[in-house]
């Protein structure tokens, strides 16, 4: 599925980490929310409120979940899950084009 | 109006100029198309196919249309029009958060 249909899109961008992460918010009829965005090469830590599924359209990164020592690598076509009320470290090696699904 | 409703959104980002410009494409039921995006501080030249209305949510830039010598300044809350089959120089002084309406 290359597009989302029948959604509402917030016009204003979300710009985080001095522009290292840029996203736009999509609101769905069932009350769920996703963001579509880009993370440029960087080392960042994200905090989560809701749980997240990060779906990668393109790019390459490694991530480490809070409380874990192991880094796991992901690239375009893959996805990873982050628990809610937590955090993860993400090292973006090639610009990530992503969809973030909030749980 | 802070959001667009009942639109289709292309999941994949448009990344131009080595990441200086990032946008996502919105498709409307009437067949028109807009992009929502960000331009980071930079000096760029954009070519246009269709005519464009650039609506600025935030940021500050100056632009010079093809064939003109004058630079005009725009900032959040303002918009400018660019003819089709043309080009414009844009100097982004503060990160632009924009909606581009294609005519």
N, CA and C atoms of all chains as a GROMACS GRO file, in nm:
protein
  618
    1UNK      N    1   0.086  -0.119   0.000
    1UNK     CA    2   0.000   0.000   0.000
    1UNK      C    3   0.090   0.124   0.000
    2UNK      N    4   0.082   0.199  -0.107
    2UNK     CA    5   0.174   0.313  -0.121
    2UNK      C    6   0.114   0.443  -0.068
    3UNK      N    7  -0.016   0.440  -0.036
    3UNK     CA    8  -0.077   0.562   0.018
    3UNK      C    9  -0.185   0.530   0.120
    4UNK      N   10  -0.218   0.629   0.202
    4UNK     CA   11  -0.330   0.619   0.295
    4UNK      C   12  -0.445   0.700   0.238
    5UNK      N   13  -0.565   0.643   0.241
    5UNK     CA   14  -0.682   0.713   0.187
    5UNK      C   15  -0.774   0.762   0.298
    6UNK      N   16  -0.853   0.863   0.265
    6UNK     CA   17  -0.955   0.915   0.357
    6UNK      C   18  -0.900   0.952   0.494
    7UNK      N   19  -0.790   1.026   0.492
    7UNK     CA   20  -0.732   1.068   0.619
    7UNK      C   21  -0.738   1.220   0.631
    8UNK      N   22  -0.721   1.267   0.755
    8UNK     CA   23  -0.700   1.410   0.778
    8UNK      C   24  -0.552   1.430   0.802
    9UNK      N   25  -0.500   1.540   0.751
    9UNK     CA   26  -0.357   1.568   0.761
    9UNK      C   27  -0.338   1.703   0.827
   10UNK      N   28  -0.262   1.706   0.933
   10UNK     CA   29  -0.231   1.833   0.999
   10UNK      C   30  -0.129   1.908   0.913
   11UNK      N   31  -0.162   2.034   0.881
   11UNK     CA   32  -0.078   2.110   0.788
   11UNK      C   33   0.059   2.143   0.845
   12UNK      N   34   0.064   2.167   0.972
   12UNK     CA   35   0.189   2.210   1.035
   12UNK      C   36   0.281   2.091   1.058
   13UNK      N   37   0.407   2.108   1.023
   13UNK     CA   38   0.507   2.001   1.041
   13UNK      C   39   0.547   1.989   1.188
   14UNK      N   40   0.589   1.870   1.227
   14UNK     CA   41   0.654   1.848   1.356
   14UNK      C   42   0.804   1.846   1.329
   15UNK      N   43   0.876   1.938   1.389
   15UNK     CA   44   1.021   1.946   1.367
   15UNK      C   45   1.089   1.923   1.501
   16UNK      N   46   1.168   1.815   1.508
   16UNK     CA   47   1.235   1.778   1.633
   16UNK      C   48   1.385   1.776   1.615
   17UNK      N   49   1.454   1.785   1.727
   17UNK     CA   50   1.600   1.769   1.727
   17UNK      C   51   1.665   1.858   1.621
   18UNK      N   52   1.627   1.985   1.626
   18UNK     CA   53   1.692   2.083   1.539
   18UNK      C   54   1.681   2.043   1.390
   19UNK      N   55   1.571   1.977   1.356
   19UNK     CA   56   1.546   1.941   1.216
   19UNK      C   57   1.598   1.804   1.176
   20UNK      N   58   1.659   1.732   1.271
   20UNK     CA   59   1.706   1.596   1.238
   20UNK      C   60   1.587   1.504   1.212
   21UNK      N   61   1.473   1.537   1.272
   21UNK     CA   62   1.350   1.460   1.250
   21UNK      C   63   1.237   1.555   1.212
   22UNK      N   64   1.173   1.526   1.100
   22UNK     CA   65   1.060   1.607   1.051
   22UNK      C   66   0.945   1.513   1.023
   23UNK      N   67   0.826   1.544   1.073
   23UNK     CA   68   0.712   1.459   1.040
   23UNK      C   69   0.584   1.540   1.026
   24UNK      N   70   0.484   1.476   0.969
   24UNK     CA   71   0.349   1.531   0.963
   24UNK      C   72   0.254   1.428   1.023
   25UNK      N   73   0.148   1.478   1.085
   25UNK     CA   74   0.054   1.392   1.157
   25UNK      C   75  -0.068   1.360   1.072
   26UNK      N   76  -0.104   1.231   1.067
   26UNK     CA   77  -0.223   1.184   0.996
   26UNK      C   78  -0.324   1.136   1.098
   27UNK      N   79  -0.449   1.178   1.081
   27UNK     CA   80  -0.558   1.137   1.172
   27UNK      C   81  -0.654   1.049   1.093
   28UNK      N   82  -0.685   0.933   1.149
   28UNK     CA   83  -0.772   0.836   1.081
   28UNK      C   84  -0.912   0.838   1.139
   29UNK      N   85  -1.007   0.793   1.057
   29UNK     CA   86  -1.148   0.796   1.096
   29UNK      C   87  -1.174   0.714   1.222
   30UNK      N   88  -1.092   0.610   1.245
   30UNK     CA   89  -1.114   0.525   1.364
   30UNK      C   90  -1.049   0.585   1.489
   31UNK      N   91  -1.000   0.707   1.478
   31UNK     CA   92  -0.944   0.774   1.595
   31UNK      C   93  -0.795   0.749   1.614
   32UNK      N   94  -0.736   0.665   1.531
   32UNK     CA   95  -0.592   0.640   1.544
   32UNK      C   96  -0.513   0.748   1.472
   33UNK      N   97  -0.386   0.747   1.497
   33UNK     CA   98  -0.297   0.853   1.452
   33UNK      C   99  -0.168   0.789   1.402
   34UNK      N  100  -0.113   0.843   1.296
   34UNK     CA  101   0.019   0.802   1.249
   34UNK      C  102   0.098   0.927   1.218
   35UNK      N  103   0.230   0.914   1.213
   35UNK     CA  104   0.310   1.022   1.156
   35UNK      C  105   0.390   0.966   1.039
   36UNK      N  106   0.411   1.051   0.939
   36UNK     CA  107   0.497   1.015   0.827
   36UNK      C  108   0.611   1.116   0.828
   37UNK      N  109   0.733   1.064   0.813
   37UNK     CA  110   0.843   1.159   0.826
   37UNK      C  111   0.976   1.104   0.783
   38UNK      N  112   1.075   1.181   0.820
   38UNK     CA  113   1.214   1.155   0.781
   38UNK      C  114   1.303   1.179   0.903
   39UNK      N  115   1.404   1.092   0.920
   39UNK     CA  116   1.510   1.118   1.019
   39UNK      C  117   1.642   1.120   0.944
   40UNK      N  118   1.713   1.232   0.955
   40UNK     CA  119   1.843   1.244   0.889
   40UNK      C  120   1.951   1.177   0.973
   41UNK      N  121   2.065   1.144   0.910
   41UNK     CA  122   2.173   1.077   0.983
   41UNK      C  123   2.205   1.149   1.114
   42UNK      N  124   2.202   1.076   1.222
   42UNK     CA  125   2.214   1.134   1.356
   42UNK      C  126   2.210   1.022   1.459
   43UNK      N  127   2.239   1.058   1.583
   43UNK     CA  128   2.222   0.969   1.698
   43UNK      C  129   2.126   1.038   1.793
   44UNK      N  130   2.009   0.982   1.811
   44UNK     CA  131   1.904   1.047   1.888
   44UNK      C  132   1.843   0.950   1.989
   45UNK      N  133   1.775   1.006   2.088
   45UNK     CA  134   1.696   0.925   2.181
   45UNK      C  135   1.552   0.975   2.177
   46UNK      N  136   1.460   0.886   2.148
   46UNK     CA  137   1.318   0.920   2.145
   46UNK      C  138   1.248   0.861   2.266
   47UNK      N  139   1.162   0.940   2.326
   47UNK     CA  140   1.075   0.889   2.432
   47UNK      C  141   0.940   0.854   2.372
   48UNK      N  142   0.878   0.748   2.420
   48UNK     CA  143   0.747   0.709   2.370
   48UNK      C  144   0.641   0.726   2.479
   49UNK      N  145   0.523   0.768   2.436
   49UNK     CA  146   0.407   0.768   2.526
   49UNK      C  147   0.328   0.641   2.489
   50UNK      N  148   0.262   0.645   2.373
   50UNK     CA  149   0.197   0.524   2.321
   50UNK      C  150   0.305   0.430   2.266
   51UNK      N  151   0.270   0.303   2.251
   51UNK     CA  152   0.360   0.212   2.181
   51UNK      C  153   0.363   0.249   2.032
   52UNK      N  154   0.470   0.215   1.966
   52UNK     CA  155   0.490   0.255   1.827
   52UNK      C  156   0.535   0.138   1.742
   53UNK      N  157   0.487   0.136   1.620
   53UNK     CA  158   0.549   0.051   1.517
   53UNK      C  159   0.612   0.146   1.416
   54UNK      N  160   0.742   0.134   1.400
   54UNK     CA  161   0.814   0.218   1.304
   54UNK      C  162   0.832   0.134   1.177
   55UNK      N  163   0.769   0.180   1.069
   55UNK     CA  164   0.776   0.111   0.940
   55UNK      C  165   0.870   0.193   0.851
   56UNK      N  166   0.975   0.130   0.805
   56UNK     CA  167   1.076   0.202   0.727
   56UNK      C  168   1.051   0.185   0.577
   57UNK      N  169   1.026   0.296   0.509
   57UNK     CA  170   1.014   0.293   0.362
   57UNK      C  171   1.152   0.285   0.298
   58UNK      N  172   1.246   0.352   0.358
   58UNK     CA  173   1.382   0.358   0.303
   58UNK      C  174   1.477   0.399   0.414
   59UNK      N  175   1.605   0.372   0.394
   59UNK     CA  176   1.706   0.414   0.489
   59UNK      C  177   1.762   0.299   0.570
   60UNK      N  178   1.847   0.333   0.666
   60UNK     CA  179   1.913   0.231   0.745
   60UNK      C  180   1.946   0.289   0.881
   61UNK      N  181   1.917   0.209   0.985
   61UNK     CA  182   1.944   0.256   1.121
   61UNK      C  183   1.976   0.138   1.212
   62UNK      N  184   2.024   0.168   1.332
   62UNK     CA  185   2.025   0.066   1.436
   62UNK      C  186   1.961   0.128   1.559
   63UNK      N  187   1.891   0.045   1.631
   63UNK     CA  188   1.821   0.097   1.749
   63UNK      C  189   1.850   0.009   1.870
   64UNK      N  190   1.839   0.072   1.986
   64UNK     CA  191   1.855   0.003   2.113
   64UNK      C  192   1.741   0.046   2.203
   65UNK      N  193   1.661  -0.051   2.244
   65UNK     CA  194   1.547  -0.022   2.332
   65UNK      C  195   1.596   0.005   2.474
   66UNK      N  196   1.519   0.085   2.547
   66UNK     CA  197   1.553   0.114   2.687
   66UNK      C  198   1.573  -0.016   2.763
   67UNK      N  199   1.678  -0.024   2.842
   67UNK     CA  200   1.702  -0.140   2.926
   67UNK      C  201   1.771  -0.254   2.855
   68UNK      N  202   1.794  -0.239   2.725
   68UNK     CA  203   1.864  -0.344   2.650
   68UNK      C  204   2.006  -0.299   2.616
   69UNK      N  205   2.093  -0.394   2.599
   69UNK     CA  206   2.231  -0.356   2.562
   69UNK      C  207   2.255  -0.380   2.414
   70UNK      N  208   2.170  -0.462   2.355
   70UNK     CA  209   2.192  -0.499   2.215
   70UNK      C  210   2.137  -0.396   2.118
   71UNK      N  211   2.215  -0.365   2.015
   71UNK     CA  212   2.166  -0.282   1.905
   71UNK      C  213   2.113  -0.374   1.796
   72UNK      N  214   2.002  -0.338   1.734
   72UNK     CA  215   1.946  -0.416   1.623
   72UNK      C  216   1.940  -0.326   1.500
   73UNK      N  217   1.971  -0.384   1.385
   73UNK     CA  218   1.976  -0.307   1.260
   73UNK      C  219   1.849  -0.325   1.179
   74UNK      N  220   1.802  -0.215   1.120
   74UNK     CA  221   1.681  -0.219   1.036
   74UNK      C  222   1.705  -0.134   0.912
   75UNK      N  223   1.640  -0.174   0.804
   75UNK     CA  224   1.651  -0.092   0.682
   75UNK      C  225   1.518  -0.091   0.608
   76UNK      N  226   1.515  -0.016   0.498
   76UNK     CA  227   1.392   0.001   0.421
   76UNK      C  228   1.322  -0.132   0.396
   77UNK      N  229   1.190  -0.133   0.417
   77UNK     CA  230   1.112  -0.255   0.400
   77UNK      C  231   1.089  -0.329   0.532
   78UNK      N  232   1.161  -0.286   0.636
   78UNK     CA  233   1.146  -0.352   0.766
   78UNK      C  234   1.073  -0.261   0.864
   79UNK      N  235   1.038  -0.318   0.978
   79UNK     CA  236   0.971  -0.240   1.082
   79UNK      C  237   1.019  -0.286   1.218
   80UNK      N  238   1.009  -0.200   1.316
   80UNK     CA  239   1.039  -0.242   1.454
   80UNK      C  240   0.935  -0.184   1.548
   81UNK      N  241   0.923  -0.248   1.663
   81UNK     CA  242   0.820  -0.213   1.761
   81UNK      C  243   0.887  -0.155   1.885
   82UNK      N  244   0.830  -0.048   1.937
   82UNK     CA  245   0.880   0.014   2.059
   82UNK      C  246   0.766   0.018   2.160
   83UNK      N  247   0.789  -0.028   2.283
   83UNK     CA  248   0.683  -0.024   2.384
   83UNK      C  249   0.647   0.119   2.423
   84UNK      N  250   0.527   0.138   2.477
   84UNK     CA  251   0.486   0.268   2.527
   84UNK      C  252   0.557   0.303   2.657
   85UNK      N  253   0.551   0.431   2.694
   85UNK     CA  254   0.615   0.480   2.817
   85UNK      C  255   0.757   0.430   2.832
   86UNK      N  256   0.831   0.444   2.726
   86UNK     CA  257   0.966   0.393   2.724
   86UNK      C  258   1.052   0.487   2.640
   87UNK      N  259   1.164   0.438   2.593
   87UNK     CA  260   1.249   0.518   2.505
   87UNK      C  261   1.335   0.426   2.422
   88UNK      N  262   1.394   0.482   2.320
   88UNK     CA  263   1.491   0.404   2.242
   88UNK      C  264   1.596   0.498   2.184
   89UNK      N  265   1.716   0.444   2.172
   89UNK     CA  266   1.824   0.515   2.105
   89UNK      C  267   1.822   0.472   1.959
   90UNK      N  268   1.840   0.569   1.871
   90UNK     CA  269   1.841   0.537   1.728
   90UNK      C  270   1.958   0.606   1.661
   91UNK      N  271   2.038   0.525   1.595
   91UNK     CA  272   2.148   0.576   1.516
   91UNK      C  273   2.108   0.562   1.371
   92UNK      N  274   2.085   0.673   1.305
   92UNK     CA  275   2.043   0.670   1.165
   92UNK      C  276   2.167   0.680   1.077
   93UNK      N  277   2.188   0.576   0.998
   93UNK     CA  278   2.308   0.567   0.914
   93UNK      C  279   2.280   0.619   0.774
   94UNK      N  280   2.160   0.592   0.724
   94UNK     CA  281   2.115   0.648   0.596
   94UNK      C  282   1.975   0.703   0.621
   95UNK      N  283   1.949   0.822   0.569
   95UNK     CA  284   1.824   0.892   0.596
   95UNK      C  285   1.703   0.798   0.594
   96UNK      N  286   1.627   0.800   0.701
   96UNK     CA  287   1.508   0.715   0.714
   96UNK      C  288   1.385   0.788   0.663
   97UNK      N  289   1.310   0.717   0.580
   97UNK     CA  290   1.179   0.762   0.535
   97UNK      C  291   1.083   0.665   0.604
   98UNK      N  292   0.998   0.716   0.693
   98UNK     CA  293   0.924   0.623   0.779
   98UNK      C  294   0.776   0.659   0.794
   99UNK      N  295   0.701   0.558   0.838
   99UNK     CA  296   0.565   0.576   0.888
   99UNK      C  297   0.565   0.525   1.031
  100UNK      N  298   0.520   0.607   1.124
  100UNK     CA  299   0.512   0.564   1.264
  100UNK      C  300   0.366   0.542   1.300
  101UNK      N  301   0.334   0.418   1.338
  101UNK     CA  302   0.198   0.380   1.376
  101UNK      C  303   0.191   0.381   1.528
  102UNK      N  304   0.099   0.458   1.582
  102UNK     CA  305   0.084   0.463   1.728
  102UNK      C  306  -0.021   0.363   1.773
  103UNK      N  307   0.009   0.293   1.881
  103UNK     CA  308  -0.074   0.177   1.920
  103UNK      C  309  -0.187   0.211   2.012
  104UNK      N  310  -0.776   2.713   0.880
  104UNK     CA  311  -0.791   2.567   0.865
  104UNK      C  312  -0.657   2.501   0.897
  105UNK      N  313  -0.654   2.422   1.003
  105UNK     CA  314  -0.527   2.365   1.047
  105UNK      C  315  -0.502   2.227   0.989
  106UNK      N  316  -0.603   2.169   0.923
  106UNK     CA  317  -0.582   2.036   0.864
  106UNK      C  318  -0.660   2.022   0.734
  107UNK      N  319  -0.619   1.926   0.654
  107UNK     CA  320  -0.693   1.888   0.533
  107UNK      C  321  -0.767   1.758   0.564
  108UNK      N  322  -0.892   1.750   0.525
  108UNK     CA  323  -0.971   1.629   0.551
  108UNK      C  324  -0.997   1.550   0.422
  109UNK      N  325  -1.023   1.420   0.440
  109UNK     CA  326  -1.060   1.333   0.326
  109UNK      C  327  -0.959   1.337   0.213
  110UNK      N  328  -0.832   1.326   0.248
  110UNK     CA  329  -0.729   1.325   0.145
  110UNK      C  330  -0.658   1.190   0.143
  111UNK      N  331  -0.590   1.165   0.032
  111UNK     CA  332  -0.497   1.052   0.025
  111UNK      C  333  -0.356   1.106   0.043
  112UNK      N  334  -0.275   1.030   0.114
  112UNK     CA  335  -0.139   1.074   0.145
  112UNK      C  336  -0.041   0.969   0.096
  113UNK      N  337   0.052   1.010   0.015
  113UNK     CA  338   0.157   0.918  -0.031
  113UNK      C  339   0.254   0.894   0.084
  114UNK      N  340   0.278   0.766   0.114
  114UNK     CA  341   0.359   0.732   0.231
  114UNK      C  342   0.506   0.774   0.217
  115UNK      N  343   0.555   0.765   0.096
  115UNK     CA  344   0.697   0.791   0.074
  115UNK      C  345   0.724   0.941   0.068
  116UNK      N  346   0.826   0.984   0.137
  116UNK     CA  347   0.864   1.126   0.138
  116UNK      C  348   0.933   1.164   0.008
  117UNK      N  349   0.921   1.291  -0.028
  117UNK     CA  350   1.000   1.351  -0.134
  117UNK      C  351   1.118   1.422  -0.068
  118UNK      N  352   1.238   1.380  -0.102
  118UNK     CA  353   1.357   1.440  -0.041
  118UNK      C  354   1.439   1.503  -0.153
  119UNK      N  355   1.455   1.635  -0.147
  119UNK     CA  356   1.527   1.708  -0.251
  119UNK      C  357   1.648   1.780  -0.193
  120UNK      N  358   1.741   1.812  -0.282
  120UNK     CA  359   1.855   1.896  -0.244
  120UNK      C  360   1.924   1.842  -0.119
  121UNK      N  361   1.955   1.712  -0.124
  121UNK     CA  362   2.031   1.651  -0.016
  121UNK      C  363   1.963   1.672   0.121
  122UNK      N  364   1.830   1.673   0.121
  122UNK     CA  365   1.755   1.684   0.246
  122UNK      C  366   1.722   1.826   0.288
  123UNK      N  367   1.765   1.924   0.208
  123UNK     CA  368   1.731   2.063   0.244
  123UNK      C  369   1.581   2.086   0.229
  124UNK      N  370   1.516   2.005   0.144
  124UNK     CA  371   1.371   2.014   0.127
  124UNK      C  372   1.311   1.875   0.140
  125UNK      N  373   1.214   1.861   0.229
  125UNK     CA  374   1.144   1.734   0.251
  125UNK      C  375   0.995   1.759   0.240
  126UNK      N  376   0.925   1.679   0.161
  126UNK     CA  377   0.780   1.698   0.156
  126UNK      C  378   0.707   1.565   0.142
  127UNK      N  379   0.577   1.570   0.165
  127UNK     CA  380   0.488   1.458   0.138
  127UNK      C  381   0.376   1.506   0.047
  128UNK      N  382   0.328   1.416  -0.037
  128UNK     CA  383   0.228   1.452  -0.137
  128UNK      C  384   0.088   1.416  -0.090
  129UNK      N  385  -0.004   1.512  -0.105
  129UNK     CA  386  -0.146   1.492  -0.072
  129UNK      C  387  -0.227   1.493  -0.201
  130UNK      N  388  -0.316   1.395  -0.215
  130UNK     CA  389  -0.402   1.385  -0.334
  130UNK      C  390  -0.546   1.410  -0.291
  131UNK      N  391  -0.612   1.502  -0.360
  131UNK     CA  392  -0.748   1.541  -0.324
  131UNK      C  393  -0.850   1.478  -0.418
  132UNK      N  394  -0.972   1.466  -0.368
  132UNK     CA  395  -1.079   1.398  -0.443
  132UNK      C  396  -1.106   1.468  -0.577
  133UNK      N  397  -1.082   1.599  -0.584
  133UNK     CA  398  -1.108   1.672  -0.708
  133UNK      C  399  -0.993   1.660  -0.808
  134UNK      N  400  -0.895   1.575  -0.777
  134UNK     CA  401  -0.784   1.551  -0.869
  134UNK      C  402  -0.666   1.644  -0.849
  135UNK      N  403  -0.680   1.741  -0.759
  135UNK     CA  404  -0.568   1.832  -0.735
  135UNK      C  405  -0.469   1.769  -0.635
  136UNK      N  406  -0.356   1.833  -0.626
  136UNK     CA  407  -0.244   1.779  -0.551
  136UNK      C  408  -0.179   1.893  -0.474
  137UNK      N  409  -0.135   1.864  -0.353
  137UNK     CA  410  -0.057   1.960  -0.276
  137UNK      C  411   0.060   1.886  -0.215
  138UNK      N  412   0.162   1.959  -0.176
  138UNK     CA  413   0.265   1.898  -0.093
  138UNK      C  414   0.274   1.977   0.037
  139UNK      N  415   0.306   1.905   0.144
  139UNK     CA  416   0.331   1.969   0.273
  139UNK      C  417   0.475   1.937   0.310
  140UNK      N  418   0.549   2.037   0.354
  140UNK     CA  419   0.690   2.008   0.378
  140UNK      C  420   0.763   2.117   0.450
  141UNK      N  421   0.893   2.100   0.446
  141UNK     CA  422   0.986   2.185   0.519
  141UNK      C  423   1.105   2.216   0.428
  142UNK      N  424   1.152   2.339   0.432
  142UNK     CA  425   1.279   2.375   0.368
  142UNK      C  426   1.371   2.430   0.476
  143UNK      N  427   1.486   2.367   0.490
  143UNK     CA  428   1.583   2.412   0.591
  143UNK      C  429   1.665   2.529   0.535
  144UNK      N  430   1.727   2.608   0.623
  144UNK     CA  431   1.805   2.723   0.577
  144UNK      C  432   1.902   2.685   0.466
  145UNK      N  433   1.895   2.755   0.356
  145UNK     CA  434   1.967   2.718   0.234
  145UNK      C  435   1.939   2.822   0.127
  146UNK      N  436   2.014   2.813   0.016
  146UNK     CA  437   1.987   2.892  -0.104
  146UNK      C  438   1.965   2.792  -0.217
  147UNK      N  439   1.845   2.788  -0.270
  147UNK     CA  440   1.809   2.684  -0.367
  147UNK      C  441   1.738   2.748  -0.486
  148UNK      N  442   1.734   2.674  -0.597
  148UNK     CA  443   1.654   2.713  -0.712
  148UNK      C  444   1.557   2.601  -0.743
  149UNK      N  445   1.430   2.633  -0.746
  149UNK     CA  446   1.326   2.535  -0.778
  149UNK      C  447   1.272   2.562  -0.918
  150UNK      N  448   1.252   2.456  -0.994
  150UNK     CA  449   1.184   2.466  -1.123
  150UNK      C  450   1.038   2.428  -1.104
  151UNK      N  451   0.949   2.496  -1.174
  151UNK     CA  452   0.807   2.464  -1.163
  151UNK      C  453   0.756   2.406  -1.295
  152UNK      N  454   0.667   2.311  -1.284
  152UNK     CA  455   0.593   2.262  -1.401
  152UNK      C  456   0.456   2.332  -1.396
  153UNK      N  457   0.372   2.291  -1.301
  153UNK     CA  458   0.246   2.363  -1.277
  153UNK      C  459   0.276   2.492  -1.202
  154UNK      N  460   0.182   2.585  -1.206
  154UNK     CA  461   0.196   2.703  -1.121
  154UNK      C  462   0.177   2.661  -0.974
  155UNK      N  463   0.232   2.739  -0.884
  155UNK     CA  464   0.231   2.702  -0.743
  155UNK      C  465   0.191   2.821  -0.656
  156UNK      N  466   0.116   2.791  -0.552
  156UNK     CA  467   0.100   2.888  -0.443
  156UNK      C  468   0.171   2.828  -0.322
  157UNK      N  469   0.270   2.899  -0.273
  157UNK     CA  470   0.344   2.853  -0.154
  157UNK      C  471   0.286   2.927  -0.034
  158UNK      N  472   0.225   2.848   0.055
  158UNK     CA  473   0.164   2.902   0.177
  158UNK      C  474   0.258   2.870   0.293
  159UNK      N  475   0.303   2.972   0.362
  159UNK     CA  476   0.401   2.952   0.469
  159UNK      C  477   0.332   2.944   0.605
  160UNK      N  478   0.347   2.830   0.671
  160UNK     CA  479   0.296   2.817   0.809
  160UNK      C  480   0.390   2.885   0.907
  161UNK      N  481   0.517   2.876   0.878
  161UNK     CA  482   0.619   2.930   0.968
  161UNK      C  483   0.748   2.947   0.890
  162UNK      N  484   0.837   3.030   0.942
  162UNK     CA  485   0.968   3.048   0.881
  162UNK      C  486   0.981   3.181   0.810
  163UNK      N  487   1.094   3.198   0.744
  163UNK     CA  488   1.122   3.325   0.678
  163UNK      C  489   1.214   3.300   0.560
  164UNK      N  490   1.181   3.362   0.446
  164UNK     CA  491   1.262   3.344   0.326
  164UNK      C  492   1.255   3.468   0.240
  165UNK      N  493   1.342   3.471   0.140
  165UNK     CA  494   1.321   3.569   0.034
  165UNK      C  495   1.330   3.495  -0.098
  166UNK      N  496   1.253   3.539  -0.193
  166UNK     CA  497   1.250   3.469  -0.321
  166UNK      C  498   1.264   3.568  -0.436
  167UNK      N  499   1.317   3.515  -0.546
  167UNK     CA  500   1.332   3.593  -0.668
  167UNK      C  501   1.280   3.508  -0.783
  168UNK      N  502   1.178   3.557  -0.849
  168UNK     CA  503   1.120   3.483  -0.962
  168UNK      C  504   1.213   3.493  -1.083
  169UNK      N  505   1.206   3.391  -1.169
  169UNK     CA  506   1.285   3.391  -1.293
  169UNK      C  507   1.260   3.520  -1.370
  170UNK      N  508   1.366   3.581  -1.417
  170UNK     CA  509   1.354   3.701  -1.500
  170UNK      C  510   1.337   3.829  -1.421
  171UNK      N  511   1.328   3.817  -1.289
  171UNK     CA  512   1.317   3.938  -1.206
  171UNK      C  513   1.449   3.962  -1.134
  172UNK      N  514   1.472   4.086  -1.098
  172UNK     CA  515   1.596   4.116  -1.025
  172UNK      C  516   1.566   4.138  -0.876
  173UNK      N  517   1.440   4.166  -0.847
  173UNK     CA  518   1.403   4.200  -0.710
  173UNK      C  519   1.380   4.076  -0.624
  174UNK      N  520   1.432   4.079  -0.502
  174UNK     CA  521   1.400   3.976  -0.403
  174UNK      C  522   1.284   4.025  -0.318
  175UNK      N  523   1.191   3.935  -0.287
  175UNK     CA  524   1.078   3.970  -0.200
  175UNK      C  525   1.082   3.879  -0.077
  176UNK      N  526   1.050   3.936   0.036
  176UNK     CA  527   1.057   3.861   0.163
  176UNK      C  528   0.920   3.811   0.206
  177UNK      N  529   0.918   3.689   0.258
  177UNK     CA  530   0.793   3.629   0.306
  177UNK      C  531   0.820   3.557   0.437
  178UNK      N  532   0.717   3.552   0.521
  178UNK     CA  533   0.733   3.478   0.646
  178UNK      C  534   0.602   3.409   0.682
  179UNK      N  535   0.605   3.335   0.791
  179UNK     CA  536   0.490   3.256   0.835
  179UNK      C  537   0.361   3.337   0.829
  180UNK      N  538   0.255   3.277   0.774
  180UNK     CA  539   0.127   3.344   0.761
  180UNK      C  540   0.108   3.407   0.623
  181UNK      N  541   0.217   3.413   0.545
  181UNK     CA  542   0.208   3.472   0.412
  181UNK      C  543   0.216   3.364   0.304
  182UNK      N  544   0.189   3.405   0.182
  182UNK     CA  545   0.198   3.313   0.069
  182UNK      C  546   0.252   3.387  -0.052
  183UNK      N  547   0.311   3.312  -0.145
  183UNK     CA  548   0.354   3.373  -0.270
  183UNK      C  549   0.320   3.279  -0.385
  184UNK      N  550   0.310   3.339  -0.504
  184UNK     CA  551   0.267   3.265  -0.623
  184UNK      C  552   0.383   3.255  -0.719
  185UNK      N  553   0.401   3.137  -0.777
  185UNK     CA  554   0.506   3.116  -0.877
  185UNK      C  555   0.440   3.065  -1.004
  186UNK      N  556   0.469   3.125  -1.120
  186UNK     CA  557   0.409   3.078  -1.245
  186UNK      C  558   0.457   2.937  -1.281
  187UNK      N  559   0.381   2.869  -1.365
  187UNK     CA  560   0.422   2.738  -1.414
  187UNK      C  561   0.533   2.750  -1.518
  188UNK      N  562   0.599   2.637  -1.546
  188UNK     CA  563   0.708   2.633  -1.646
  188UNK      C  564   0.807   2.746  -1.624
  189UNK      N  565   0.848   2.761  -1.501
  189UNK     CA  566   0.936   2.871  -1.466
  189UNK      C  567   1.031   2.823  -1.356
  190UNK      N  568   1.088   2.915  -1.285
  190UNK     CA  569   1.174   2.880  -1.173
  190UNK      C  570   1.180   2.997  -1.076
  191UNK      N  571   1.229   2.967  -0.957
  191UNK     CA  572   1.252   3.076  -0.861
  191UNK      C  573   1.369   3.040  -0.770
  192UNK      N  574   1.441   3.145  -0.731
  192UNK     CA  575   1.547   3.129  -0.632
  192UNK      C  576   1.486   3.153  -0.496
  193UNK      N  577   1.524   3.073  -0.401
  193UNK     CA  578   1.471   3.092  -0.265
  193UNK      C  579   1.584   3.082  -0.163
  194UNK      N  580   1.594   3.185  -0.085
  194UNK     CA  581   1.691   3.189   0.024
  194UNK      C  582   1.610   3.171   0.152
  195UNK      N  583   1.627   3.058   0.216
  195UNK     CA  584   1.553   3.032   0.339
  195UNK      C  585   1.637   3.076   0.458
  196UNK      N  586   1.585   3.172   0.532
  196UNK     CA  587   1.659   3.232   0.644
  196UNK      C  588   1.623   3.163   0.776
  197UNK      N  589   1.495   3.126   0.789
  197UNK     CA  590   1.451   3.045   0.904
  197UNK      C  591   1.367   2.932   0.846
  198UNK      N  592   1.386   2.812   0.898
  198UNK     CA  593   1.321   2.692   0.843
  198UNK      C  594   1.175   2.718   0.806
  199UNK      N  595   1.141   2.687   0.682
  199UNK     CA  596   1.005   2.706   0.632
  199UNK      C  597   0.923   2.581   0.654
  200UNK      N  598   0.805   2.601   0.708
  200UNK     CA  599   0.704   2.496   0.719
  200UNK      C  600   0.596   2.541   0.620
  201UNK      N  601   0.572   2.463   0.516
  201UNK     CA  602   0.488   2.514   0.406
  201UNK      C  603   0.386   2.413   0.355
  202UNK      N  604   0.287   2.468   0.286
  202UNK     CA  605   0.195   2.390   0.203
  202UNK      C  606   0.209   2.445   0.062
  203UNK      N  607   0.236   2.359  -0.034
  203UNK     CA  608   0.246   2.402  -0.174
  203UNK      C  609   0.122   2.355  -0.249
  204UNK      N  610   0.047   2.451  -0.302
  204UNK     CA  611  -0.075   2.422  -0.378
  204UNK      C  612  -0.040   2.428  -0.526
  205UNK      N  613  -0.067   2.322  -0.599
  205UNK     CA  614  -0.037   2.319  -0.743
  205UNK      C  615  -0.162   2.359  -0.821
  206UNK      N  616  -0.141   2.447  -0.919
  206UNK     CA  617  -0.257   2.509  -0.984
  206UNK      C  618  -0.304   2.440  -1.109
   0.00000   0.00000   0.00000
